[in-house]
Amino acid sequence: MILSIILSISTIPLIAISILALIGGIALGYFLKIQAINKKAESIVKEAELEANALKRDKILETRETFLQLKTKNEEQSKIRNSKLRKYEKKIKQFELNINTKKNEFQQKLKKFEHKKKEITVIRQNLDNQIEVLTKKQTDLDELYKNQVIKLEAIAGMSGKEAKIQLVESLKDEAKVDAMAYINDIVEEAELTATEKARNIVIKSIQRIGSDVAANNSITVFNIDSDEIKGRIIGREGRNIRTLEAATGVEIVVDDTPEAIVLSSFDPLRREVARLALHQLVADGRIHPGRIEAIVKSTKEQLEEEIVDLGKRTCIDLGIHNINSKLMRIIGKMKYRSSYGQNLLHHSIETAKLCAIMASELGLNPKIAKRAGLLHDIGKVPEEKTEIPHALYGMEVAHKLKEKPIICNAIGSHHDEIEMTSLYAPLVQICDGISGARPGARREIIDSYAQRLDELEKLALSYKGVTKSYAIQAGRELRVIVGSDNVTDKEADTLSYNIAKQIQKEMTYPGQVKITVIREKRAVNFAK
C-alpha cells in the first residue's frame, strides 16, 4: 500500500508536466495563428491602401476631366453669349441710328408741315373771301331766278307746281310705254329660252335612256334537242299535250318545225308557266298527266315568288323604298305584259329614269318623280276584269295601297282622265310619251327605225375617204371612220359638218344626231 502511494505520488509531476506541455503546445499554436492573422491583416490593409490610393487617383483624374469639360462648355456658352451680346449691341446701335434718322426726317417733315400750314392759312383766307363773293352772287342769282319764274308763270298762265305735275305725268306715260315694250321683249326672250331649254332637257333625257326593247306578243318558241321529245310531249293518243294545255291555258303547237315547239297564248304569264313546266318535264324525262299537273302547280308557285322577287329587285335598283308588297308583285308582273309590242316593265323603268332626270333638271324631287314614273302603268296589270281606264284603275289601286296623293294624281292623270294637280303629273305624261315614241321602242315603228339607221350609215359611206360608218346609241350617234391617207384633220372637220347638214336636209328624225369622224393612222411592221 505504501508502495502504491509512493508510485502514485511519483506519477503526479509527470501528469502535470504532460499537461503543461500540452498547454504550451496549444498556446504556441494560437500564437502562431495570431501572427499569421496579423500578417494577413497587414497585407489586407496594404492592399486596401493601394486600392484606396488607386481610386483616389482615378477620382482625381475624373474630377479634373469633368472640370475641364465644364470649363470648356462654360467657355463655349460664354462665347455664344458674348456673340449674342455683340449682335444685340449691333442691333441696338442700328436701332439708335434708325431712330436718329427717323427723328431727323420727322423734324424735316414737321418744318414742311408748319410751312404748309402757313400756306393753307393763306389759301383759307382767300377761299373765305371768294365764298363771300360767291354768296353775294348766289343771292343775286336767286333774286334773278325768282323774277324769271314770275315772268314765265305770267307768260305760261300756270304756276311752277302745275308745270311740274304736267311734266311728271308726261314722263310717267313715256316710262309706261318703254316699260311695257321692255317687258314684252323679256317675255318673248324667256319663252324662246324656256322652249330651247325644255328641248335640250328632253333630248338629253332621251339620249341617256336609249335602250332597244321589243317583246313577243302572242307566241313563245320552246327549243328541244331532238324531234323524239315531241312524241313524248304529245303522249299516247295526245293525253300529255291535252293535260298540259288544260293545266296552263296555252295552245301547244307541235308541227314539222325542227327542234322547236310553239306555245301560243295572249297571256305572257301563261306562256312563261308552260315554258318553265316543259323545261322541267323534258329535263326530268317523266312525262305523264299526273306529273304534268304537279309540275305546272309547282311552276306557278315558283313563278309567283320570282315575280315578287323581280318587283323587289326593280325597286332596289331604282332606289325606291317603302313600297307595298302588293305593288311589288304588280311591278314584277309587268315583265309579262306588253303595250304595242313594248315590254311594260322595261317601259315603266325607262319612264321612271326619264322622270328622275327631268325632275333633277327642273329642280323637282327626283325620288317622287321616279316613283310616279314606275307606277304610272300599274292599271295595265289588273287583278280582276274592269271597264275602268287603266290610268284611273291604277290610281285607285295606288290609293288603296296608301300611296301619296301626289303619286296617285300623277298615275290617274297621265292620259288626261282627271285634272293634274302637281308638276309631277305632266312630267310623267311627257316621259311616258317619250318612252313609247322613241325609235325602236315599239314594234309598230321598228321597221322604219331599222331602215332609218341603214340610210344613215349609207349616207356617210357615200362621201369620199369614208371606209366604215356605224349608227349607235339608238341612232343618236353616227361614227364615221376615214382613212388617214385620204382625209386630213381639217378635211375631217369639214366632212363632219357636211354630213350633219345633209342629214338635217334629207332625213326626218326626232332629237339630234351626233356625227363623230374618226381619223387614225396605223403603222404595222413584222419582225422576222
Sequence and secondary structure as in RCSB ss.txt:
>XXXX:A:sequence
MILSIILSISTIPLIAISILALIGGIALGYFLKIQAINKKAESIVKEAELEANALKRDKILETRETFLQLKTKNE
EQSKIRNSKLRKYEKKIKQFELNINTKKNEFQQKLKKFEHKKKEITVIRQNLDNQIEVLTKKQTDLDELYKNQVI
KLEAIAGMSGKEAKIQLVESLKDEAKVDAMAYINDIVEEAELTATEKARNIVIKSIQRIGSDVAANNSITVFNID
SDEIKGRIIGREGRNIRTLEAATGVEIVVDDTPEAIVLSSFDPLRREVARLALHQLVADGRIHPGRIEAIVKSTK
EQLEEEIVDLGKRTCIDLGIHNINSKLMRIIGKMKYRSSYGQNLLHHSIETAKLCAIMASELGLNPKIAKRAGLL
HDIGKVPEEKTEIPHALYGMEVAHKLKEKPIICNAIGSHHDEIEMTSLYAPLVQICDGISGARPGARREIIDSYA
QRLDELEKLALSYKGVTKSYAIQAGRELRVIVGSDNVTDKEADTLSYNIAKQIQKEMTYPGQVKITVIREKRAVN
FAK
>XXXX:A:secstr
 HHHHHHHHHHHHHHHHHHHHHHHHHHHHHHHHHHHHHHHHHHHHHHHHHHHHHHHHHHHHHHHHHHHHHHHHHH
HHHHHHHHHHHHHHHHHHHHHHHHHHHHHHHHHHHHHHHHHHHHHHHHHHHHHHHHHHHHHHHHHHHHHHHHHHH
HHHHHHTS HHHHHHHHHHHHHHHHHHHHHHHHHHHHHHHHHHHHHHHHHHHHHHHHHS       SSEEEEE S
 THHHHHHH GGGHHHHHHHHHH  EEE  S TTEEEEE S HHHHHHHHHHHHHHHHH   SHHHHHHHHHHHH
HHHHHHHHHHHHHHHHHHT  S  HHHHHHHHHGGG EETTEEHHHHHHHHHHHHHHHHHHHTS HHHHHHHHHH
TTGGGS SS   S HHHHHHHHHHHTT  HHHHHHHHTTTTSS   STHHHHHHHHHHHHHHSTTSSGGGHHHHH
HHHHHHHHHHHTSTTEEEEEEETTTTEEEEEEETTT  HHHHHHHHHHHHHHHHHH   SS  EEEEEEE     
   
